[in-house]
Structure formats: C-alpha cells, structure tokens
Amino acid sequence: MARGQESDAHRVMLEAFQIRLSKFFPESRVTLGKRIQSVGLKPDIFIEHPDRRKWAYEMIYGNKSAKHTLDNHRLYKMQESTIIGYFGIH
C-alpha cells in the first residue's frame, strides 16, 4: 500500500465511527477526510457543530511516529476552537 492510502480495515472503521458520531450529533456536519485549508491537514473525521465548535479526529492505524502525531497536533491546535481526538489501533 502506498504512503497516504488507507487500508480497507481503516476505512471501514472510519465509516462506522462517522455513522455513530452522526447519530450522537444529528445537528452537526460529520465528514470524512475534509481538508482544513488553514493548516493544510485532512483529519479522518471532521465535525462542525452549529455553535461553531470544530472537532478533528485522527485514527492512527499502523505505525506512525510520535513526532508525526505531535506535529499534526500542533497544526490542529492552530485551527481555533478545534478539539483533537486520537485513536491508536495497531
């Protein structure tokens, strides 16, 4: 698998999590792979709430270095009002 591509298992887990979050937050927009232009990142799941809160979720499926995760975390924090959730699955 080429770098940056998701495995089928990763994609299935993301879609299931998206469905669950959509049920928890029916008034919010829950999208897969929406690019955040201001920081140039594309979280696995991005939630935009009616009250303008924004949540980015990254599902780490595979071997990602701690540096990679921390670098992304810093960029997400630059996006005002964004809460970051990380899920590690190995």
C-alpha positions, 0 to 999 in steps of 0.5 A, spaced: 500 500 500 502 506 498 504 512 503 497 516 504 492 510 502 488 507 507 487 500 508 480 497 507 480 495 515 481 503 516 476 505 512 471 501 514 472 503 521 472 510 519 465 509 516 462 506 522 465 511 527 462 517 522 455 513 522 455 513 530 458 520 531 452 522 526 447 519 530 450 522 537 450 529 533 444 529 528 445 537 528 452 537 526 456 536 519 460 529 520 465 528 514 470 524 512 477 526 510 475 534 509 481 538 508 482 544 513 485 549 508 488 553 514 493 548 516 493 544 510 491 537 514 485 532 512 483 529 519 479 522 518 473 525 521 471 532 521 465 535 525 462 542 525 457 543 530 452 549 529 455 553 535 461 553 531 465 548 535 470 544 530 472 537 532 478 533 528 479 526 529 485 522 527 485 514 527 492 512 527 492 505 524 499 502 523 505 505 525 506 512 525 511 516 529 510 520 535 513 526 532 508 525 526 502 525 531 505 531 535 506 535 529 499 534 526 497 536 533 500 542 533 497 544 526 490 542 529 491 546 535 492 552 530 485 551 527 481 555 533 476 552 537 478 545 534 478 539 539 483 533 537 481 526 538 486 520 537 485 513 536 491 508 536 489 501 533 495 497 531 
